């Protein structure tokens, strides 16, 4: 995990440099008239000095007239890749001890997910590209006329993903309330992690840019010294609750939200920094949390988790899922998904994740469903029904149907769905799906369903 950039990726303010200095000390002084030859009073300087000062760079004068930029302004911004990208100004704040036009701007990169929103400095913005703020409804209408259908669908998915259950008014209210990340970075164990989204920490943490988490009990503090004092007293070396799985260095702990309320709430505060669409912060009594850890001689270090309702009328086997950024792209997300389905098999039920799914969550599930189903179809001889696939995998029939349809492996003939499993087509799809996650060794799972525990 690389060390996080300073909050907002601030750069030093660029004041007048050598070129500005040479304009006053060089060009201006060379345009003065020499003293009069008869020893009389010197003639007044030519007006060209004033003209040069005022008109040397008319574009600079025009740019200064734009400042400070209004909220809603669209402009190009230089991102970490060194390239200019279109952004929209979401918020602004005055720089301490700065001039009347010295502001930092919180921007949303319109091509990307909100997790990349950040505070920027003026020298990152290309003022030549400024578009003034306009009425958003008019702007949306004009923009939609200019975009192709594919471009519009891509933008819509970026803005609405994870919020499909919200109407337009509710979505705007959500984005207004959560538009600015309140915490820029956190320290968790040996990692310093840049956050992605707003999380509703208690008011006393409003002035914090960075928080320090105990990686075992998940209590959070404002200062490093507080964390160090806490770690000397904290007795936990793993999540509270029961260890229900251990294989090699991986362990899974089941935490009851009612029995370990503070831990569960802290976990939700932490998770919300990386999940845009969930609203579970305080109501943790009805949930079980399955926390995946990497274990060593210092303790069990959280990698990610998923939660599920103790009693779900909609047959959801997962509510929230998160792999922490330092552990992503290592197969842990697929492992968590596979684990949730192994629990469903133990319960004798089919399951499905709670909607809406985040963009990363949907990708993970699509990949998991694809690999599991194609592996079965490749090995199976003869016909197989969607009901049989569902019984074998604990995947809900609707999820199987949508996955096979997206792969164009299913047809509707004579009033029923028929799976078309050509071996070459299956191999091509399996190759495109990429590698699977870590395998769940079911023999290492020791677990009793919650209803039986009760």
N, C-alpha and C positions, 0 to 999 in steps of 0.2 A: 504493500500500500504506500503510495507516494505521500510525501508530506503535503498537507493541504496548503493551498495558497492563502495569503492573508485575506481577511474578510473583504469580499467584493473585488478581489484582485486589484487593489488600488495601486496606482502608479504615482511617482512623484509629480507634483504640479510643475508644468513647464512654463516658467516665467520668461521674460524677454532675454534672448540669448545673444551671442556675439553679433549675429546679423542685425538685430535691432539696434545694438550699440553702435555699430558702424554707420547706421543710417543717420544718427544724430551727431556723432563725433567726426565722421568722415565727410559724407556727402554734404551735410548742411554747412559745415565750416568752410568747405571749399567754394561755396557759392556767395560768400561775403564780398562786397565791393572793397577795393583797396582804399586807404585814406586819400583825401583830396590832395592833389599835387601842390596847391598853393598854401598848404599848411592849415587851411581852414577846417571847419568842422567836417567830420566824416559824413559821407552821404548815407542815408538810411539803407539798410539791407534790402535787396530786391525781394519782391513778394514771392519769388519762387520757393523760398525756404518753407513758408507756410503752405504753399500749394503741394510741395512734396510730402509734408507731414500729413496733410489731410487726404491726399488722393493717391499716396504711394500704393496702397492696397485696398481698393474699394470693397473687395470681397470680404476682407477682414472686418471692415466696418459693418457690412451687411450681416455677417455671422454674429458679431457681438450684439447686434440688434435682436437676434433670435433668443438670446439668453435672458433668464434661465428657460430651458425647454419646458413646455407644458406637459402635464400628464396626458397620455394619449397620443403624443407625438410619435411618428414613425421615422426611423432613421437607420442607417447602416452602422454596425458596431463591429470592431475588431475583436474576434474571439480568440481562444487559446491556440487555435490552429493557425493563427496569423492572418486569417482571411476575414473579409467583411461579410457580415450576415445581417439580414433585415431583423430589426427589433421594434418592439413597442414599449414606450416608457410607461411603466406601471405606477411608479411612485418616485418621489425625489426628496432629498433632505439636504439642508444647508451644511456646508463644511465648517467645522468649528474654527473660529478665528479667520475665516475666509472673507472675501469681498462679497458685495451684493449679488454677484452672479456665480459665485463658487458653490456648486451643488454636486452631489453624487446622485446618480440615477439608477433606479432599480428597473431592469429591463427584462422583457420576455422575448426570447428568440422564436419568432413566429414559425420557423421551419421545424422546431424541436419541441419535445415534451417540456412541461413546466419545471421539471426537476433541474433544468439547466439555467433557470432564471437567476440573476445575480445583480449585485451592486457594481456599477461601473463608474469610471471617472471620465471627465469630459474629453480627455485626449484619446479615449478609445472610440469616440463617436465621430463619424464623418459628417460634418455639418453641411457640406454641399448636397447631401442626400436627404435633408430634412423635409418631411411632409407634415404639415400642421395637423393638429387634432381635428377630426371631423365627427359628425354624428355617427355613432357606431352602426345604427340600422341602415343609414344611407350608404355608409362605407361597405357594409357587408353585401348590400345589393349590387353596388358597382363592382366590387371585387369578384362576386360570383359570376357576373356577366363576362369578365375577362378571363376567368380560369377555365381550363378544360374540366370535363367531368372527373377524370382521374385525379387532377390536382385538388379539386374541391373535396373529393372523398378523402384524400390523404390528410388535408387540413382538418376536416371535420373529425376524423378519427383521432388526430393529435389533440384536439381541443376537448372532445367529449368523452374519450375513452375512460372507462371507469365510472362514468356518470350517466349511463344510459337510463337510469331510473328517474333522473331529474328532468323537470320541464325547463324551458328556457329561463324563466324568472328565477327558479331555484338554483339553476346552474350559475347564473350571474351573481346571486347572493353568496353562494359557496365560494366563488372565485374572488369576490370582493373581500370576504372575511379572511381568506387564506392566501391572499395575493402576494404577500411578502414573507419570505422565510424569516422567522424570528430568531432561530439558532443557526449559525453558519457552520460550526463544526462541533463534533463531540470527541471525547477521548474515552475509548472503551478497551480495557486491557492494554495491549501493546500497540493499538492502532489509533491514529487520529483520522477521523472520517468526516468528509464533507457531507452535509445533509442535503436532502432533495426538496423537502416540502415544509410547510408550516405545521407545528404541533402545539396544541393548546396547553402549554405548561402553566402552572399557577402564576398569578400576577407578580409575585416577588422575583420571578426570573425574567421579567420583561426587559431588563437592562443588560441581559447576558448575551454575548455573541457566541461564547463557547461554554459547553457543559462537560463535567467530568463524571462518568458513570463508574460505579463499582461493578465489575463484570460478573460478580456472583449474585449479589442481592438486587442489583440494578438501581440502588439509590443514586441520586444525582446531586452534584454540588456545583457551586459557582467557581471554586478555586482549587488549584492543584493541591495546595497545602491541606485543605479540608479532606480531599480524597485520601491523601497519605495518612492523615490521622485516622480516618474511618477504616482504612485497610488494616491498620494495626489492631483494630478491635473486632472487625467482622469475622465471625466464626465460619461462615459458609464458604465452601469450596466447590459447590455445584448448585444448580437450581433447587429450590425447595420442592418437595414432592417425591414421587416414587420413580426409581429407575426401572423402566420397563423393557429396555433393550440395551445390549452391549455387544459390540462386535469389533475386535481390534481396539482402535483408539476412539471409536465412535460410541456415544451413549445417547439415549433418548430418555427424557424425564417427563412424566405426566404431572402437571401442576393444576390443582383444582382452584379456580378463581375465587370460590367462596372461602376456602380454607387459607389461601395465601393471597388475600386481596391486595395488599400493598405491592407485593411483587408483580402481580398481574397488571395492576394499574401502571406501574413503572414500565413494564414491558410494552404496554399500549402507547404510552408517551413516546418511548423510544421508537417503536415501529411506525408511528405516525410521521416521523421525520423522513421516512422512506416510502410511505404509502399515501397516495393523494386522495383516495376515494373512500376510506373507512372512517366511521364516526364512533367507534368503540373506544371510550376512554375510561369511563367509570363503572359501567354496568357489566362487571366481570363475573358476577356470581353464577350466571347461567352457562359459563363456558369452561371448557378444559383446554389447557395449553400444553402443547407437545414441543419441548425445547430440545433441539439437537445440539450436541456439544462435541468438541474435540478434547480429548483428555490427555493430560501428561502429569508429571510429578508435582506440578503446582496447583492442579485442580482441573475442573471441567469448564472449558471456555465456549460460550455460546456462539454457534455458527448461524443459526436461524431458528425459525419455529413455525408451527401452524396452530390454529385454534379451531375448535369445533363446538357447536352447541351440545349441551348434555342431552337435550331432547329436541329434535328438529322435525317439525311436521312436514317440511318440504323435502326430507331425505337428504339434506346437506351433510356431507361428511367432512367439510372444511369451510371455515368462515374467512380467516385471514391466513396469508402465507407470506413469509419474508425470509430471504437469505441476505444476511448483512453484506454490504458492498465488498469488504475485503475477501469474502469467501465465495463470491459469485464466479460463475464459469468453471466450477470445479465439480459439478454434478450433484450438488447438495439440494438444489431446487427439485430436480426430478426424484431424488431420494425422499424428500418430504412428501411429494405427491404420491409416490408408490407406497409410502408408509401409511398414508391416510386410507388408501384402498385396502391394504392388508388388515387394517382395523375394521373396515367395513365387512371384509370376508369373515373375520372372527365374529362379527355381529350377525352374520347371515343376511346382510342387506346389500342392495346396490346403492351407490352414492354418487353425488355430484357436488362440485364446489359451489358455494354461494355466489350469486351474481350481485353486482358486476365484478368482472375480473379486471385487474390492471393490465396494461399492455404487456408487461413482462410475464405476468401470471398466465395470460392467455397463450403466449408463445410457449411457455413451459408445458401447459396442459396439452396443447395441440401436439407438441413433440412427443409427450408421454403416450397419449392415446394412439398416435400414429404407430409408434414403435411396438407397443403391446399388441395392437390389433394385427399389424402386418406380420409379426413373428408367429402368431397363431395361424393366420391364413396361409403362411408359407409352409408350415409343418403339417397342417391339417389335410387329410385326404378325404375327398368327397365334399358334399354340400354341407354348409353350416348356416344357421339362422342368426339373426341379430339377437334373438332371445338367448340362444346358446352362448353367444359371445358375451352377453351381459352376465349370464350366470357364471361363466368361467373367470371373468375379470372384475366383477362388482362395479363395472362402469355402466352408468345409466344408458338405456337404449337410445334416448335422444342424442346423447353425446357420441355414441357409436355411429348413428346414422349421419349426423352432421360431419363427422370426421371422414367417413367413407365417401360421402358426397363431395367434400372438398378435394378428395384425391381422385374423384371420378371413377371410383371402384364399385359403384352401385347403380343399378338401373331399375326402373319401375315397369314390370311386365305382368300383364294379365291380373292386375289388381294387387300385386305384391312386389316388395323390394327383392331384387336378386343381386347377390354379390358376384362381381366379375373379377376373379383372382388369377390373372395371367402372371406366371412366375417372373417373367422379365419386367413386367410393370411393377410388381411388388419389390423386386430388387432395386429398381430405379428410385422408387419412393423411399425405401429404407436408406439408401445412400444419401438422398437429399435430406432426410430427417436428421442425419448426423449421429454422433455417438449417444448412447443412453447415459443415464446417471449411475450413481453407485447402486449396487444391488442390495435389497433388503434380505437378510438371512432370516427367514421366518422361524427357523429353529431357535434363534436367539431372542425371539419376542415372547415375553412373559407378561400377559395382560388379561384382565377381566373387564368386559364391557361395563359401562357405568351403571346401567340398569340392574345388572347382576350384583355389582358392588353394593347398591342401595338395599 
